[in-house]
Amino acid sequence: MEFPKFLLGDNTDYPTAIFVVHTEFPRFIINLENDEVEWLEEFSKEDEKELEEEAENLIVAATAFYDREVSRYEE
Protein backbone atom coordinates (compact mmCIF):
# COMPACT_ATOMS: atom_id res chain seq x y z
CA MET A 1 0.00 0.00 0.00
CA GLU A 2 1.25 3.45 -0.84
CA PHE A 3 0.66 6.35 1.55
CA PRO A 4 0.81 10.11 0.98
CA LYS A 5 3.93 11.79 2.32
CA PHE A 6 1.91 13.51 5.09
CA LEU A 7 -1.25 12.51 6.94
CA LEU A 8 -3.35 14.49 9.43
CA GLY A 9 -4.08 12.79 12.73
CA ASP A 10 -6.72 13.51 15.34
CA ASN A 11 -7.57 11.87 18.66
CA THR A 12 -10.32 12.75 21.13
CA ASP A 13 -7.97 11.93 24.03
CA TYR A 14 -5.97 15.00 22.92
CA PRO A 15 -8.72 17.45 21.98
CA THR A 16 -6.45 20.45 21.27
CA ALA A 17 -3.65 18.54 19.53
CA ILE A 18 -3.19 18.44 15.78
CA PHE A 19 -0.89 15.68 14.56
CA VAL A 20 0.89 15.48 11.23
CA VAL A 21 2.42 12.11 10.35
CA HIS A 22 5.38 12.01 7.96
CA THR A 23 5.27 8.57 6.30
CA GLU A 24 8.61 8.59 4.47
CA PHE A 25 12.09 8.20 5.92
CA PRO A 26 12.69 9.56 8.43
CA ARG A 27 9.19 8.85 9.71
CA PHE A 28 7.88 11.06 12.50
CA ILE A 29 4.76 12.50 14.11
CA ILE A 30 4.63 16.18 15.03
CA ASN A 31 2.09 17.68 17.38
CA LEU A 32 1.49 21.16 15.97
CA GLU A 33 -0.01 22.31 19.27
CA ASN A 34 3.42 22.29 20.93
CA ASP A 35 5.84 21.34 18.09
CA GLU A 36 6.79 18.12 19.88
CA VAL A 37 8.27 15.58 17.45
CA GLU A 38 8.31 11.82 17.93
CA TRP A 39 10.68 10.00 15.58
CA LEU A 40 9.54 6.56 14.45
CA GLU A 41 13.03 5.47 13.37
CA GLU A 42 16.20 4.33 15.08
CA PHE A 43 19.19 6.46 14.10
CA SER A 44 22.90 5.74 14.08
CA LYS A 45 25.39 8.45 15.04
CA GLU A 46 26.06 9.05 11.34
CA ASP A 47 22.33 9.45 10.65
CA GLU A 48 21.89 11.92 13.51
CA LYS A 49 24.07 14.57 11.84
CA GLU A 50 22.12 14.31 8.59
CA LEU A 51 18.84 14.27 10.51
CA GLU A 52 19.68 17.50 12.33
CA GLU A 53 20.23 19.21 8.98
CA GLU A 54 17.03 17.83 7.44
CA ALA A 55 14.70 17.97 10.48
CA GLU A 56 13.96 21.68 10.25
CA ASN A 57 13.03 21.40 6.56
CA LEU A 58 10.76 18.43 7.27
CA ILE A 59 8.99 20.23 10.10
CA VAL A 60 8.45 23.30 7.93
CA ALA A 61 7.05 21.03 5.19
CA ALA A 62 4.71 19.33 7.69
CA THR A 63 3.40 22.70 8.86
CA ALA A 64 2.92 23.86 5.26
CA PHE A 65 1.00 20.65 4.53
CA TYR A 66 -1.32 21.35 7.47
CA ASP A 67 -1.87 24.96 6.37
CA ARG A 68 -2.69 23.78 2.85
CA GLU A 69 -5.17 21.18 4.10
CA VAL A 70 -6.94 23.64 6.39
CA SER A 71 -7.21 26.20 3.60
CA ARG A 72 -8.96 23.60 1.44
CA TYR A 73 -11.60 23.05 4.14
CA GLU A 74 -12.21 26.79 4.35
CA GLU A 75 -13.00 27.15 0.64
N, CA, C and O atoms as a GROMACS GRO file, in nm:
protein
  300
    1MET      N    1   0.085  -0.117   0.000
    1MET     CA    2   0.000   0.000   0.000
    1MET      C    3   0.090   0.124   0.000
    1MET      O    4   0.191   0.129   0.069
    2GLU      N    5   0.050   0.220  -0.078
    2GLU     CA    6   0.125   0.345  -0.084
    2GLU      C    7   0.050   0.452  -0.006
    2GLU      O    8  -0.072   0.466  -0.019
    3PHE      N    9   0.124   0.528   0.075
    3PHE     CA   10   0.066   0.635   0.155
    3PHE      C   11   0.112   0.770   0.103
    3PHE      O   12   0.218   0.780   0.042
    4PRO      N   13   0.033   0.876   0.127
    4PRO     CA   14   0.081   1.011   0.098
    4PRO      C   15   0.198   1.043   0.190
    4PRO      O   16   0.216   0.979   0.293
    5LYS      N   17   0.277   1.140   0.152
    5LYS     CA   18   0.393   1.179   0.232
    5LYS      C   19   0.352   1.228   0.370
    5LYS      O   20   0.422   1.200   0.468
    6PHE      N   21   0.241   1.300   0.381
    6PHE     CA   22   0.191   1.351   0.509
    6PHE      C   23   0.046   1.308   0.529
    6PHE      O   24  -0.032   1.299   0.434
    7LEU      N   25   0.011   1.281   0.654
    7LEU     CA   26  -0.126   1.251   0.694
    7LEU      C   27  -0.161   1.336   0.815
    7LEU      O   28  -0.076   1.362   0.900
    8LEU      N   29  -0.287   1.380   0.823
    8LEU     CA   30  -0.335   1.449   0.943
    8LEU      C   31  -0.387   1.346   1.041
    8LEU      O   32  -0.450   1.248   1.002
    9GLY      N   33  -0.360   1.369   1.170
    9GLY     CA   34  -0.408   1.279   1.273
    9GLY      C   35  -0.485   1.355   1.378
    9GLY      O   36  -0.453   1.470   1.410
   10ASP      N   37  -0.587   1.291   1.433
   10ASP     CA   38  -0.672   1.351   1.534
   10ASP      C   39  -0.705   1.243   1.636
   10ASP      O   40  -0.714   1.125   1.600
   11ASN      N   41  -0.724   1.282   1.762
   11ASN     CA   42  -0.758   1.187   1.866
   11ASN      C   43  -0.834   1.260   1.975
   11ASN      O   44  -0.788   1.363   2.025
   12THR      N   45  -0.950   1.208   2.013
   12THR     CA   46  -1.032   1.275   2.113
   12THR      C   47  -0.968   1.276   2.252
   12THR      O   48  -1.008   1.355   2.338
   13ASP      N   49  -0.869   1.189   2.276
   13ASP     CA   50  -0.797   1.193   2.403
   13ASP      C   51  -0.706   1.315   2.413
   13ASP      O   52  -0.662   1.351   2.522
   14TYR      N   53  -0.679   1.378   2.300
   14TYR     CA   54  -0.597   1.500   2.292
   14TYR      C   55  -0.675   1.604   2.214
   14TYR      O   56  -0.642   1.632   2.098
   15PRO      N   57  -0.777   1.663   2.274
   15PRO     CA   58  -0.872   1.745   2.198
   15PRO      C   59  -0.813   1.871   2.135
   15PRO      O   60  -0.869   1.922   2.039
   16THR      N   61  -0.702   1.923   2.186
   16THR     CA   62  -0.645   2.045   2.128
   16THR      C   63  -0.525   2.015   2.038
   16THR      O   64  -0.470   2.106   1.975
   17ALA      N   65  -0.484   1.890   2.032
   17ALA     CA   66  -0.366   1.854   1.953
   17ALA      C   67  -0.402   1.834   1.807
   17ALA      O   68  -0.510   1.786   1.773
   18ILE      N   69  -0.309   1.870   1.721
   18ILE     CA   70  -0.319   1.844   1.578
   18ILE      C   71  -0.191   1.772   1.540
   18ILE      O   72  -0.081   1.827   1.554
   19PHE      N   73  -0.204   1.649   1.491
   19PHE     CA   74  -0.089   1.568   1.456
   19PHE      C   75  -0.071   1.563   1.306
   19PHE      O   76  -0.168   1.549   1.231
   20VAL      N   77   0.054   1.573   1.261
   20VAL     CA   78   0.089   1.548   1.123
   20VAL      C   79   0.187   1.432   1.124
   20VAL      O   80   0.287   1.435   1.197
   21VAL      N   81   0.158   1.330   1.044
   21VAL     CA   82   0.242   1.211   1.035
   21VAL      C   83   0.319   1.217   0.904
   21VAL      O   84   0.260   1.231   0.797
   22HIS      N   85   0.452   1.207   0.913
   22HIS     CA   86   0.538   1.201   0.796
   22HIS      C   87   0.566   1.053   0.771
   22HIS      O   88   0.625   0.986   0.856
   23THR      N   89   0.524   1.000   0.655
   23THR     CA   90   0.527   0.857   0.630
   23THR      C   91   0.653   0.807   0.560
   23THR      O   92   0.672   0.686   0.546
   24GLU      N   93   0.738   0.898   0.515
   24GLU     CA   94   0.861   0.859   0.447
   24GLU      C   95   0.979   0.871   0.543
   24GLU      O   96   0.968   0.934   0.648
   25PHE      N   97   1.091   0.811   0.506
   25PHE     CA   98   1.209   0.820   0.592
   25PHE      C   99   1.260   0.964   0.596
   25PHE      O  100   1.272   1.027   0.491
   26PRO      N  101   1.289   1.013   0.711
   26PRO     CA  102   1.269   0.956   0.843
   26PRO      C  103   1.126   0.981   0.892
   26PRO      O  104   1.080   1.094   0.895
   27ARG      N  105   1.058   0.874   0.929
   27ARG     CA  106   0.919   0.885   0.971
   27ARG      C  107   0.910   0.953   1.108
   27ARG      O  108   0.991   0.929   1.197
   28PHE      N  109   0.809   1.039   1.122
   28PHE     CA  110   0.788   1.106   1.250
   28PHE      C  111   0.644   1.153   1.261
   28PHE      O  112   0.570   1.157   1.162
   29ILE      N  113   0.605   1.187   1.383
   29ILE     CA  114   0.476   1.250   1.411
   29ILE      C  115   0.507   1.380   1.483
   29ILE      O  116   0.583   1.382   1.580
   30ILE      N  117   0.447   1.489   1.436
   30ILE     CA  118   0.463   1.618   1.503
   30ILE      C  119   0.328   1.662   1.556
   30ILE      O  120   0.226   1.654   1.487
   31ASN      N  121   0.328   1.709   1.677
   31ASN     CA  122   0.209   1.768   1.738
   31ASN      C  123   0.221   1.918   1.717
   31ASN      O  124   0.305   1.983   1.779
   32LEU      N  125   0.139   1.974   1.630
   32LEU     CA  126   0.149   2.116   1.597
   32LEU      C  127   0.106   2.207   1.711
   32LEU      O  128   0.133   2.327   1.709
   33GLU      N  129   0.038   2.151   1.811
   33GLU     CA  130  -0.001   2.231   1.927
   33GLU      C  131   0.122   2.280   2.004
   33GLU      O  132   0.125   2.393   2.052
   34ASN      N  133   0.223   2.193   2.015
   34ASN     CA  134   0.342   2.229   2.093
   34ASN      C  135   0.474   2.201   2.020
   34ASN      O  136   0.581   2.213   2.080
   35ASP      N  137   0.467   2.164   1.893
   35ASP     CA  138   0.584   2.134   1.809
   35ASP      C  139   0.667   2.017   1.860
   35ASP      O  140   0.785   2.006   1.826
   36GLU      N  141   0.609   1.931   1.941
   36GLU     CA  142   0.679   1.812   1.988
   36GLU      C  143   0.686   1.710   1.874
   36GLU      O  144   0.587   1.685   1.806
   37VAL      N  145   0.805   1.653   1.853
   37VAL     CA  146   0.827   1.558   1.745
   37VAL      C  147   0.863   1.423   1.805
   37VAL      O  148   0.947   1.413   1.895
   38GLU      N  149   0.798   1.319   1.754
   38GLU     CA  150   0.831   1.182   1.793
   38GLU      C  151   0.882   1.110   1.668
   38GLU      O  152   0.808   1.092   1.572
   39TRP      N  153   1.008   1.070   1.672
   39TRP     CA  154   1.068   1.000   1.558
   39TRP      C  155   1.031   0.853   1.565
   39TRP      O  156   1.036   0.793   1.672
   40LEU      N  157   0.995   0.795   1.452
   40LEU     CA  158   0.954   0.656   1.445
   40LEU      C  159   1.065   0.569   1.387
   40LEU      O  160   1.039   0.459   1.338
   41GLU      N  161   1.186   0.617   1.391
   41GLU     CA  162   1.303   0.547   1.337
   41GLU      C  163   1.411   0.538   1.444
   41GLU      O  164   1.414   0.619   1.537
   42GLU      N  165   1.498   0.442   1.429
   42GLU     CA  166   1.620   0.433   1.509
   42GLU      C  167   1.731   0.495   1.424
   42GLU      O  168   1.740   0.467   1.304
   43PHE      N  169   1.815   0.577   1.485
   43PHE     CA  170   1.919   0.646   1.410
   43PHE      C  171   2.057   0.610   1.463
   43PHE      O  172   2.078   0.599   1.584
   44SER      N  173   2.149   0.592   1.370
   44SER     CA  174   2.290   0.574   1.408
   44SER      C  175   2.350   0.713   1.430
   44SER      O  176   2.288   0.814   1.396
   45LYS      N  177   2.470   0.717   1.484
   45LYS     CA  178   2.538   0.845   1.504
   45LYS      C  179   2.558   0.918   1.371
   45LYS      O  180   2.545   1.040   1.364
   46GLU      N  181   2.588   0.843   1.266
   46GLU     CA  182   2.606   0.905   1.134
   46GLU      C  183   2.475   0.966   1.084
   46GLU      O  184   2.474   1.074   1.026
   47ASP      N  185   2.364   0.896   1.108
   47ASP     CA  186   2.233   0.945   1.065
   47ASP      C  187   2.192   1.070   1.142
   47ASP      O  188   2.125   1.158   1.086
   48GLU      N  189   2.230   1.080   1.268
   48GLU     CA  190   2.189   1.192   1.351
   48GLU      C  191   2.234   1.326   1.296
   48GLU      O  192   2.161   1.424   1.302
   49LYS      N  193   2.356   1.331   1.241
   49LYS     CA  194   2.407   1.457   1.184
   49LYS      C  195   2.321   1.497   1.064
   49LYS      O  196   2.281   1.612   1.052
   50GLU      N  197   2.294   1.403   0.975
   50GLU     CA  198   2.212   1.431   0.858
   50GLU      C  199   2.069   1.467   0.901
   50GLU      O  200   2.007   1.555   0.842
   51LEU      N  201   2.019   1.400   1.002
   51LEU     CA  202   1.884   1.427   1.051
   51LEU      C  203   1.872   1.568   1.106
   51LEU      O  204   1.772   1.636   1.080
   52GLU      N  205   1.971   1.614   1.179
   52GLU     CA  206   1.968   1.750   1.233
   52GLU      C  207   1.955   1.852   1.121
   52GLU      O  208   1.881   1.950   1.133
   53GLU      N  209   2.026   1.828   1.012
   53GLU     CA  210   2.023   1.921   0.898
   53GLU      C  211   1.887   1.917   0.827
   53GLU      O  212   1.839   2.020   0.780
   54GLU      N  213   1.827   1.799   0.820
   54GLU     CA  214   1.703   1.783   0.744
   54GLU      C  215   1.577   1.806   0.829
   54GLU      O  216   1.471   1.838   0.774
   55ALA      N  217   1.588   1.791   0.960
   55ALA     CA  218   1.470   1.797   1.048
   55ALA      C  219   1.394   1.928   1.035
   55ALA      O  220   1.272   1.927   1.026
   56GLU      N  221   1.464   2.039   1.034
   56GLU     CA  222   1.396   2.168   1.025
   56GLU      C  223   1.316   2.178   0.896
   56GLU      O  224   1.202   2.226   0.898
   57ASN      N  225   1.373   2.135   0.784
   57ASN     CA  226   1.303   2.140   0.656
   57ASN      C  227   1.178   2.051   0.658
   57ASN      O  228   1.074   2.089   0.605
   58LEU      N  229   1.190   1.934   0.720
   58LEU     CA  230   1.076   1.843   0.727
   58LEU      C  231   0.964   1.900   0.813
   58LEU      O  232   0.846   1.885   0.779
   59ILE      N  233   0.999   1.964   0.922
   59ILE     CA  234   0.899   2.023   1.010
   59ILE      C  235   0.829   2.141   0.942
   59ILE      O  236   0.708   2.158   0.956
   60VAL      N  237   0.905   2.220   0.870
   60VAL     CA  238   0.845   2.330   0.793
   60VAL      C  239   0.750   2.273   0.687
   60VAL      O  240   0.642   2.328   0.666
   61ALA      N  241   0.790   2.165   0.621
   61ALA     CA  242   0.705   2.103   0.520
   61ALA      C  243   0.578   2.046   0.582
   61ALA      O  244   0.471   2.056   0.522
   62ALA      N  245   0.588   1.987   0.700
   62ALA     CA  246   0.471   1.933   0.769
   62ALA      C  247   0.372   2.044   0.805
   62ALA      O  248   0.251   2.028   0.790
   63THR      N  249   0.425   2.156   0.851
   63THR     CA  250   0.340   2.270   0.886
   63THR      C  251   0.274   2.328   0.761
   63THR      O  252   0.156   2.364   0.764
   64ALA      N  253   0.348   2.336   0.652
   64ALA     CA  254   0.292   2.386   0.526
   64ALA      C  255   0.182   2.292   0.476
   64ALA      O  256   0.080   2.338   0.424
   65PHE      N  257   0.203   2.162   0.491
   65PHE     CA  258   0.100   2.065   0.453
   65PHE      C  259  -0.028   2.091   0.533
   65PHE      O  260  -0.137   2.094   0.476
   66TYR      N  261  -0.015   2.109   0.663
   66TYR     CA  262  -0.132   2.135   0.747
   66TYR      C  263  -0.203   2.263   0.702
   66TYR      O  264  -0.325   2.264   0.688
   67ASP      N  265  -0.128   2.369   0.681
   67ASP     CA  266  -0.187   2.496   0.638
   67ASP      C  267  -0.262   2.479   0.506
   67ASP      O  268  -0.370   2.535   0.488
   68ARG      N  269  -0.205   2.402   0.414
   68ARG     CA  270  -0.269   2.378   0.285
   68ARG      C  271  -0.399   2.301   0.304
   68ARG      O  272  -0.501   2.336   0.243
   69GLU      N  273  -0.397   2.198   0.387
   69GLU     CA  274  -0.517   2.118   0.410
   69GLU      C  275  -0.628   2.200   0.474
   69GLU      O  276  -0.743   2.191   0.433
   70VAL      N  277  -0.594   2.280   0.572
   70VAL     CA  278  -0.694   2.364   0.639
   70VAL      C  279  -0.753   2.464   0.542
   70VAL      O  280  -0.874   2.488   0.544
   71SER      N  281  -0.670   2.523   0.457
   71SER     CA  282  -0.722   2.620   0.360
   71SER      C  283  -0.819   2.556   0.264
   71SER      O  284  -0.911   2.623   0.217
   72ARG      N  285  -0.802   2.429   0.234
   72ARG     CA  286  -0.896   2.360   0.144
   72ARG      C  287  -1.031   2.338   0.211
   72ARG      O  288  -1.134   2.338   0.143
   73TYR      N  289  -1.034   2.320   0.343
   73TYR     CA  290  -1.160   2.305   0.414
   73TYR      C  291  -1.234   2.437   0.422
   73TYR      O  292  -1.357   2.440   0.427
   74GLU      N  293  -1.160   2.547   0.422
   74GLU     CA  294  -1.221   2.679   0.435
   74GLU      C  295  -1.281   2.730   0.306
   74GLU      O  296  -1.356   2.827   0.308
   75GLU      N  297  -1.251   2.667   0.195
   75GLU     CA  298  -1.300   2.715   0.064
   75GLU      C  299  -1.447   2.689   0.047
   75GLU      O  300  -1.504   2.723  -0.057
   0.00000   0.00000   0.00000
